[in-house]
Amino acid sequence: MSITTPAGFVASGLAVGIKASGALDLALLATEDGRPVPTAATFTRNLACAAPVQVSRAHLAAMGGRAAAVLVSSGNANAATGDRGRADAATMCRLTADGLGVSPEEVLVCSTGLIGIPLPMEVIEAGIPRLVAARAGGDAAGSDAATGILTTDSSRKEVLVEHPTFTVAGMAKGAGMLAPNMATMLAFLTTDAAVEPGPLADVLRAAVDDSFNSMTVDGCTSTNDTVVLMASGRAGPCDPNVLVDAVTEACADLATQMAADAEGSSRIFQVQVIGARSDGEAHRAARKVADSLLVKCSVNGADPYWGRVASELGSAGVDFDMDRLTISYGGTTVCRGGIEIPYDHDAVTAHMGGSLVSIECGLGLADGTGVVMGVELGYGYIDENRTTS
């Protein structure tokens, strides 16, 4: 299982010296024959977006939604680096393009790591030709690429979704600074289905909304968030609805892996809001609860302090009536009509002691629904982030 499983793709990963540890820190995903293929991407909504985001967005627009390769560096975000950062990102594209025999605009570039520090271009420029020469198909090359994009992650994040007529594969990185509208995360997906750039962008947008944009670790939206989907077309055309489902499944799997690997966390929780005025309001309310530091602390302590949940729902900026509110943990209702009711404490305690906690909130106003995945706030998160990391 790797990013190269769908027909038509090759990959590689090397250690070139960006990371002092000597870990793999440069990765490449490319088409097998060097030809640009339909490619879709979603980028961070942070206005302080990094140079690679700016360059990749421009390249994808210039090529009408087609690309031949994505170059990824880890250990340095190339963010808040001004004109130099943009020039360095463009140089990385040019060197990759030279090795592949394509135009620089056919190459996308992504970086992840520390903000505000210029890239060590000397080692990157020396490493790119070796990285391009090392590209290959197969799981080993794909695993090297999936390793080369990691920063504080504890392990690779990969996924494979096999359909009778096509395949979708993915790799991602992300363990902190994760919030709706993506995070300090990079995700790359490939498929051998045949689909044109416009419809492919629609597929990715729908998949991201139901996965990465419905996940939060700490409410922080990073400068470098990028999700890329490339379609080789080797398997021929497919039902667009089936493709949406497959890509969404892959993205959701990667998002779950990110949440499970969140810095300092050992417990995931899912907030489901039903009965809102609209799906948008339900999602907004669920996100308010999932982002709450007090709710995160309660989940960490396995304490069903539902008053904190109610407070966040009431301040979420959506229609709300306390007298209609219900709150449940793992299917056991603890609050109805805005007040506590007798409930099975043992059942709730057992549920909250598990690795996945479910918090269900009913607003009782209409039929809007929304779900957001979050993680507890543990001591390890502060240990990891109390200094530059």
matplotlib code that plots the C-alpha trace (Angstrom):
import matplotlib.pyplot as plt

x = [0.0, 1.5, 0.9, 2.2, -0.4, -2.7, -1.2, 0.8, 2.7, 6.2, 7.7, 10.9, 12.1, 15.6, 17.5, 19.3, 20.1, 17.1, 16.6, 19.6, 18.5, 19.3, 15.7, 14.2, 13.2, 12.6, 9.9, 8.7, 5.4, 5.4, 3.7, 5.4, 5.8, 6.4, 3.2, 0.9, -2.4, -5.6, -4.7, -6.9, -5.7, -7.1, -5.0, -5.0, -7.4, -4.8, -3.9, -0.4, 0.0, 3.5, 5.5, 5.0, 1.2, 1.4, 3.6, 1.6, -1.7, -0.3, 1.2, -2.0, -4.0, -1.5, -1.7, -5.5, -5.6, -2.8, 0.5, 3.3, 4.8, 4.7, 8.0, 7.7, 10.3, 9.9, 11.6, 11.2, 7.8, 9.3, 6.6, 7.0, 10.1, 9.1, 10.5, 13.3, 10.9, 8.9, 12.1, 13.3, 10.0, 10.2, 13.8, 12.7, 10.1, 12.6, 15.2, 12.5, 11.2, 14.7, 15.2, 11.8, 12.0, 8.8, 8.1, 8.4, 4.7, 3.9, 5.5, 3.8, 5.8, 4.9, 6.9, 6.2, 8.1, 9.3, 7.9, 10.0, 13.3, 14.8, 15.2, 18.7, 18.8, 22.3, 21.4, 18.0, 19.5, 22.0, 19.4, 16.7, 18.6, 19.2, 15.6, 14.4, 16.8, 15.6, 11.9, 10.3, 7.0, 6.3, 5.7, 9.3, 9.5, 6.0, 6.9, 10.1, 8.0, 5.4, 8.2, 10.0, 7.0, 6.7, 7.6, 6.3, 4.3, 5.1, 4.6, 3.6, 0.0, -1.1, -4.3, -5.5, -9.1, -9.7, -12.8, -13.5, -12.7, -10.2, -8.0, -7.4, -4.2, -3.0, -0.3, -0.4, 1.4, 0.0, 0.0, -0.6, -1.9, -4.9, -8.1, -11.1, -10.3, -7.2, -4.2, -0.5, -1.1, -0.1, -2.0, -1.5, -3.8, -3.6, -6.1, -6.0, -9.6, -10.0, -11.6, -11.1, -9.7, -13.0, -14.9, -11.7, -11.7, -15.3, -14.5, -11.7, -13.6, -16.5, -14.0, -12.1, -15.2, -16.3, -12.9, -10.0, -12.4, -14.3, -11.3, -9.7, -6.8, -6.1, -8.1, -5.0, -5.0, -1.5, 0.3, 1.1, -2.0, -2.3, -4.3, -3.4, -5.3, -3.8, -5.6, -3.6, -6.6, -5.0, -8.2, -10.6, -13.7, -15.8, -19.0, -18.3, -20.4, -18.5, -15.2, -16.4, -17.2, -13.8, -11.8, -13.8, -13.2, -9.4, -9.4, -11.5, -9.1, -6.1, -7.8, -8.5, -4.9, -3.9, -6.2, -5.0, -1.5, -2.2, 0.7, 0.3, -3.1, -4.4, -8.2, -10.3, -13.8, -16.5, -19.1, -22.4, -24.9, -28.5, -31.6, -29.9, -31.5, -29.1, -26.2, -23.9, -25.1, -24.8, -21.2, -20.4, -21.8, -20.0, -16.7, -17.2, -17.6, -14.6, -12.3, -13.2, -10.2, -12.6, -14.4, -11.0, -9.9, -13.1, -12.5, -8.9, -10.2, -13.1, -15.5, -19.0, -19.2, -22.0, -22.4, -19.3, -20.8, -24.0, -22.1, -20.2, -23.3, -25.0, -22.1, -21.5, -23.4, -26.2, -29.9, -30.2, -32.9, -31.6, -35.0, -34.8, -31.3, -30.3, -26.7, -25.6, -22.2, -21.9, -25.7, -26.4, -28.4, -27.3, -29.2, -32.7, -34.6, -31.5, -31.3, -29.6, -31.6, -30.9, -28.5, -26.3, -23.0, -21.2, -22.0, -20.9, -17.7, -16.9, -17.5, -15.4, -12.5, -12.2, -10.1, -13.0, -15.6, -18.9, -20.8, -24.2, -26.0, -29.6, -30.8, -34.4, -34.9, -34.9, -33.1, -29.5, -26.7, -22.9, -20.0, -16.5, -13.7, -11.5, -8.9, -8.4, -6.0, -3.2, 0.0, 2.0, 0.6, 2.1, 5.4, 5.6, 4.6, 5.9, 9.0, 9.6, 8.6]
y = [0.0, 3.4, 6.6, 4.8, 1.9, 3.6, 3.1, 5.9, 7.3, 7.2, 8.6, 9.0, 10.2, 11.2, 12.8, 15.9, 17.7, 20.0, 18.2, 18.0, 14.6, 13.1, 11.9, 11.9, 15.4, 15.7, 13.8, 13.6, 12.5, 12.5, 11.0, 7.9, 9.3, 12.9, 14.1, 16.5, 15.0, 16.5, 17.8, 19.5, 21.2, 23.0, 25.4, 27.1, 30.0, 31.6, 35.0, 34.6, 31.7, 30.4, 30.9, 27.3, 27.8, 31.0, 29.4, 26.2, 28.1, 30.2, 27.2, 25.2, 28.1, 28.7, 25.1, 24.9, 22.3, 20.0, 19.0, 16.5, 16.5, 17.7, 18.3, 18.4, 19.5, 19.0, 20.6, 24.2, 25.8, 28.5, 30.7, 34.4, 34.5, 37.2, 37.5, 35.2, 32.5, 32.8, 32.8, 29.6, 27.9, 28.8, 27.5, 24.1, 23.8, 24.7, 22.2, 19.4, 20.3, 20.2, 16.7, 15.5, 17.3, 19.4, 23.1, 24.6, 25.5, 21.8, 21.3, 22.1, 22.6, 22.1, 22.7, 22.0, 22.8, 25.9, 29.3, 32.4, 30.7, 30.8, 27.4, 25.8, 26.0, 24.7, 21.2, 21.3, 22.3, 19.5, 17.0, 17.6, 15.9, 12.9, 12.8, 12.9, 10.2, 8.0, 8.1, 4.7, 2.8, 0.3, 0.4, 1.1, 4.3, 5.3, 4.7, 6.8, 9.7, 9.2, 9.3, 12.3, 14.6, 14.1, 16.5, 15.9, 12.8, 9.6, 7.5, 7.5, 8.1, 6.2, 4.9, 2.8, 2.6, -0.1, 0.0, -2.7, -0.3, 2.2, 2.9, 5.8, 6.1, 8.8, 9.9, 12.8, 14.5, 16.3, 16.0, 19.5, 22.9, 21.1, 23.0, 23.1, 24.6, 22.3, 22.5, 22.2, 19.3, 18.2, 15.4, 13.9, 11.6, 9.7, 7.9, 6.0, 7.1, 9.3, 12.6, 16.2, 19.0, 20.8, 17.7, 16.6, 19.9, 19.3, 15.8, 17.0, 20.0, 17.7, 15.2, 17.8, 19.4, 16.1, 15.1, 17.5, 20.5, 18.6, 17.9, 20.1, 19.5, 23.0, 25.4, 26.8, 27.1, 26.9, 28.8, 25.8, 23.6, 21.8, 18.8, 17.6, 15.0, 13.8, 11.6, 9.5, 8.3, 4.8, 3.0, 4.9, 6.9, 6.1, 7.2, 10.6, 9.8, 6.7, 8.6, 11.2, 8.5, 6.8, 10.0, 11.1, 7.7, 8.1, 11.7, 10.7, 7.8, 10.2, 12.7, 10.1, 9.0, 12.7, 13.1, 9.8, 11.1, 14.5, 15.9, 14.8, 13.2, 9.7, 10.2, 11.3, 12.7, 13.3, 16.1, 15.5, 18.3, 17.6, 19.7, 22.9, 25.5, 24.4, 22.1, 25.1, 26.1, 22.6, 22.4, 25.8, 24.6, 21.3, 23.0, 25.4, 22.5, 20.6, 23.6, 24.3, 24.0, 23.2, 20.5, 19.1, 19.0, 17.2, 14.6, 14.2, 13.6, 11.3, 13.7, 14.1, 17.8, 18.5, 22.1, 23.0, 21.6, 23.5, 26.7, 26.4, 25.6, 28.7, 30.9, 29.4, 32.2, 29.9, 29.7, 28.1, 27.4, 25.9, 24.5, 22.3, 21.0, 17.4, 16.1, 12.5, 10.7, 7.5, 7.3, 7.8, 11.0, 13.1, 16.4, 16.8, 20.1, 21.9, 20.2, 17.1, 13.9, 10.6, 8.5, 5.4, 6.8, 3.5, 3.4, 7.0, 6.5, 3.4, 5.2, 8.2, 5.9, 4.6, 5.9, 7.4, 9.5, 10.5, 13.6, 14.0, 17.4, 17.9, 21.5, 20.6, 23.5, 22.0, 19.2, 20.6, 18.2, 18.5, 16.5, 17.6, 15.4, 16.7, 15.5, 15.9, 18.5, 16.5, 17.4, 16.2, 18.9, 21.6, 19.8, 19.7, 23.3, 25.3, 26.0, 26.4, 23.2]
z = [0.0, -1.0, -3.0, -6.1, -6.0, -8.5, -12.0, -13.5, -10.5, -9.0, -5.8, -3.8, -0.5, 0.7, 3.6, 2.3, 5.4, 6.1, 9.4, 11.8, 12.9, 9.5, 9.0, 5.5, 4.6, 0.9, -1.1, -4.6, -6.2, -10.0, -13.0, -14.4, -17.9, -16.9, -18.5, -16.6, -15.5, -14.1, -10.6, -7.9, -4.7, -1.7, 0.2, 3.6, 4.2, 6.4, 4.8, 6.1, 3.7, 3.0, -0.2, -1.4, -1.2, -3.2, -5.9, -6.2, -6.4, -9.3, -11.1, -10.9, -12.3, -15.1, -16.2, -16.0, -13.3, -14.5, -12.9, -13.4, -10.0, -6.4, -4.5, -0.7, 1.9, 5.7, 8.6, 7.4, 6.4, 4.1, 5.6, 6.6, 4.4, 1.9, -1.6, -0.8, 0.2, -3.1, -5.1, -3.2, -3.9, -7.5, -7.7, -6.2, -8.9, -11.6, -10.4, -10.2, -13.6, -15.1, -13.8, -15.1, -18.4, -17.8, -17.4, -13.9, -14.0, -14.1, -10.7, -7.4, -4.2, -0.5, 2.7, 6.3, 9.5, 11.4, 10.4, 9.8, 8.9, 5.3, 3.6, 3.6, -0.2, -0.6, 0.6, -1.1, -4.5, -4.1, -3.1, -5.7, -8.6, -6.5, -5.4, -9.0, -10.1, -7.3, -8.3, -8.7, -8.4, -5.7, -2.0, -0.9, -2.9, -1.8, 1.9, 1.5, 0.2, 3.0, 5.6, 3.9, 4.5, 8.3, 11.0, 14.6, 13.4, 15.2, 12.1, 8.4, 7.5, 4.4, 3.0, 0.1, -1.2, -3.8, -6.0, -8.7, -11.5, -10.0, -6.9, -4.6, -2.5, -0.1, 2.3, 4.8, 7.6, 10.6, 14.4, 15.7, 14.8, 13.3, 12.8, 10.4, 7.1, 7.3, 9.5, 9.6, 7.4, 4.0, 2.2, -1.2, -3.1, -6.4, -8.4, -11.7, -12.5, -15.6, -14.7, -16.1, -13.9, -13.3, -12.0, -10.1, -8.2, -7.3, -6.0, -3.8, -2.4, -1.3, 0.2, 2.1, 3.5, 5.0, 6.4, 6.9, 7.4, 10.0, 12.3, 15.0, 17.4, 18.7, 16.7, 14.9, 11.1, 9.7, 6.9, 4.7, 4.5, 1.2, -0.1, -3.7, -5.8, -9.1, -11.6, -14.1, -16.0, -16.5, -15.3, -17.5, -16.6, -13.5, -11.9, -10.4, -7.3, -6.6, -7.0, -4.5, -2.0, -2.5, -2.2, 0.9, 2.5, 1.9, 3.3, 6.3, 7.0, 6.9, 9.0, 11.7, 11.6, 12.2, 15.1, 16.6, 16.3, 17.8, 19.9, 23.5, 23.0, 23.6, 23.1, 20.2, 20.6, 18.1, 18.5, 16.6, 16.6, 15.3, 15.2, 14.2, 11.9, 9.1, 8.4, 8.5, 12.0, 13.2, 12.0, 13.6, 16.9, 16.8, 16.0, 19.0, 21.3, 19.8, 20.0, 23.6, 26.0, 28.9, 27.0, 25.9, 29.6, 30.5, 27.9, 29.1, 32.6, 31.4, 33.1, 31.6, 32.6, 30.2, 31.5, 29.5, 26.3, 26.9, 27.5, 24.2, 22.2, 23.7, 22.7, 19.2, 17.4, 16.2, 17.1, 20.5, 23.1, 26.4, 27.1, 24.0, 24.6, 24.9, 25.5, 25.5, 25.9, 23.9, 23.5, 27.2, 27.7, 30.6, 29.9, 28.5, 28.3, 29.4, 32.8, 34.1, 34.3, 36.1, 34.0, 34.1, 35.5, 35.0, 31.3, 30.8, 32.7, 30.7, 27.5, 28.4, 29.4, 25.9, 23.0, 21.1, 23.0, 21.3, 22.4, 20.9, 21.1, 20.1, 19.6, 18.9, 16.4, 12.9, 11.0, 10.5, 11.3, 11.7, 13.0, 14.0, 15.3, 18.1, 20.6, 24.3, 25.7, 27.4, 29.2, 26.2, 24.0, 26.2, 26.5, 22.7, 22.0, 25.0, 22.9, 19.2, 17.4]

ax = plt.figure().add_subplot(projection="3d")
ax.plot(x, y, z, "-o")
ax.set_aspect("equal")
plt.show()
